[in-house]
Amino acid sequence: MLCKKLHHAAFRCKDARETVNFYTEVLGLKFSHAMGEDHVPSTGKYSPHVHIFLEMDDGSAIAFFECPKDPGNMKDLESPDWIQHFAFEVENVDAVLQAKADLESKGVKVVGPTNHDDFILSIYFFDPSGHRLELTARTCPPQRLRDFEEEAPEVLALWEQTHDWSQRDKLYGSQSGYAREKQA
């Protein structure tokens, strides 16, 4: 496979210092790199900016650009605010629940926990620039992950046919939820 792991995903931020403080002090990420230019290295366009990187244990990172002279928003304001987000995997469900308590004790409004198809359990909150964040833990055993991988093409095919979930019972056996028995 060409792509080995995520190096970084980048978004825009309002204030680089506030962003670094939030991600290091609230989430415990490592502030690993900062660089800046007056011109975009890949295009040459004038755009004074700072580019900051915040690293996780596996070496992957999230990055932000503070670009005070450029127009635009911090995030896509046309799409629903739940779509565009960073999802960080934590060790286990207990870590998700502890993080919820810790975030709330720091005054951060948290939504969840939310069970997603017995695949992951997640909580959601926003950073100072309004980016939605997710902390998640896997909740299914390895065999179930293989089952999900095998059924993914069927789920996508049903979606392509209907573009809604009105016929979800064809896959899941009911009109709600994701409970299903593995076909022999």
C-alpha positions in Angstrom: 0.0 0.0 0.0 1.4 3.4 -0.9 -0.1 5.3 2.1 1.4 4.0 5.3 -0.3 6.3 7.9 -1.6 9.8 8.3 1.1 12.4 8.6 -1.2 15.3 9.2 -4.5 16.8 8.4 -4.6 20.6 8.2 -7.3 23.2 9.0 -7.4 26.9 9.5 -7.4 28.5 13.0 -8.3 31.9 14.4 -5.3 32.2 16.7 -2.2 29.9 16.6 -1.3 30.4 20.3 -4.9 29.7 21.5 -5.0 26.6 19.3 -1.6 25.3 20.6 -2.7 25.9 24.2 -6.0 24.1 23.7 -4.5 21.0 22.0 -1.6 20.7 24.4 -3.3 21.7 27.7 -6.8 20.2 27.1 -6.0 17.2 24.9 -2.3 16.6 25.8 -1.0 16.6 22.2 2.7 17.5 21.7 3.4 20.8 20.0 6.0 19.4 17.6 6.7 22.0 14.9 5.9 25.5 13.7 6.9 27.2 10.5 5.9 30.3 8.6 6.2 32.1 5.3 5.0 35.3 3.7 4.3 33.3 0.5 2.8 29.9 0.0 5.7 27.6 -0.8 3.8 25.4 -3.3 2.1 28.3 -5.2 4.1 31.4 -4.5 0.9 33.3 -3.5 1.3 36.1 -1.0 -0.2 34.9 2.3 1.6 35.5 5.5 0.9 32.5 7.7 2.1 30.3 10.5 1.7 26.5 10.2 1.6 24.6 13.5 1.7 20.8 14.1 0.4 19.0 17.1 1.5 15.4 17.3 -0.1 12.2 18.8 1.6 9.2 20.2 1.8 7.3 16.9 3.6 10.3 15.2 0.5 11.4 13.2 -0.4 15.0 13.6 -3.0 17.6 13.1 -1.9 21.0 11.7 -3.4 24.5 11.5 -2.7 27.6 9.5 -3.3 31.0 11.0 -3.7 33.3 7.9 -4.8 36.7 9.2 -4.6 38.5 5.8 -6.6 35.9 3.8 -10.4 35.9 3.4 -12.6 33.0 4.3 -13.8 31.1 7.4 -12.2 28.7 9.8 -14.3 25.9 8.5 -17.0 25.0 5.9 -20.0 27.0 7.0 -22.3 25.5 4.3 -22.2 21.9 5.5 -23.8 20.8 8.7 -21.4 21.4 11.6 -21.2 17.6 12.5 -19.6 16.6 9.2 -16.2 18.2 9.1 -14.3 17.0 12.2 -11.1 15.5 13.6 -11.6 12.1 15.2 -8.9 11.0 17.7 -8.7 7.4 18.8 -8.1 6.8 22.5 -7.1 3.6 24.3 -10.6 2.3 25.3 -14.1 3.2 26.4 -13.0 4.1 29.9 -10.6 6.7 28.4 -13.5 8.2 26.4 -15.7 8.4 29.6 -12.8 9.9 31.6 -12.1 12.4 28.9 -15.7 13.5 28.9 -15.5 14.1 32.7 -12.2 15.9 32.3 -13.4 18.1 29.5 -16.6 19.1 31.2 -14.6 19.9 34.4 -12.7 22.4 32.2 -15.9 24.0 31.0 -16.0 22.3 27.6 -19.5 21.3 26.4 -19.5 17.6 25.4 -22.0 15.7 23.4 -22.2 11.9 23.9 -21.1 9.3 24.5 -22.6 8.0 21.2 -22.5 4.4 20.0 -21.8 4.1 16.3 -22.9 0.6 15.1 -21.1 -1.2 18.0 -18.0 -0.2 16.0 -16.9 2.8 18.0 -18.1 4.9 21.0 -17.5 8.6 20.7 -17.8 12.0 22.4 -17.9 15.3 20.6 -16.9 18.9 21.4 -15.5 22.0 19.6 -12.0 23.7 19.7 -11.6 27.5 20.0 -11.8 28.0 16.2 -15.1 26.1 16.1 -13.7 22.8 14.6 -15.6 19.8 15.8 -13.5 17.2 17.6 -14.3 13.5 18.4 -12.6 11.2 20.9 -13.4 7.6 20.0 -12.6 4.1 21.1 -13.2 0.9 19.2 -15.8 -1.3 20.7 -15.9 -4.4 18.6 -13.7 -7.5 18.6 -11.3 -8.3 15.6 -13.8 -10.7 14.0 -16.5 -8.1 14.0 -14.1 -5.7 12.2 -13.6 -8.3 9.5 -17.4 -8.7 9.2 -17.7 -4.9 8.8 -15.1 -4.9 6.1 -16.9 -7.7 4.2 -20.3 -6.0 4.4 -19.0 -2.5 3.5 -19.5 -3.0 -0.3 -23.1 -4.1 0.4 -23.8 -1.1 2.5 -22.4 1.2 -0.2 -24.4 -0.6 -2.9 -27.7 -0.1 -1.0 -26.8 3.6 -0.5 -26.1 4.0 -4.2 -29.5 2.5 -5.0 -31.6 4.4 -2.5 -29.7 7.4 -1.2 -31.7 7.0 2.0 -32.1 4.2 4.5 -35.7 3.3 3.7 -34.7 -0.2 2.7 -32.1 -0.8 5.4 -34.0 -3.9 6.5 -32.4 -5.7 3.5 -29.1 -5.4 5.2 -29.9 -5.1 8.9 -33.2 -7.0 9.3 -35.1 -3.9 10.7 -35.8 -0.3 9.9 -33.7 1.0 12.8 -30.4 0.2 14.3 -27.6 -1.9 13.0 -28.2 -5.3 14.6 -27.7 -8.1 12.1 -26.9 -11.8 12.2 -23.9 -12.9 10.1 -25.2 -14.8 7.1 -23.7 -18.4 6.8 
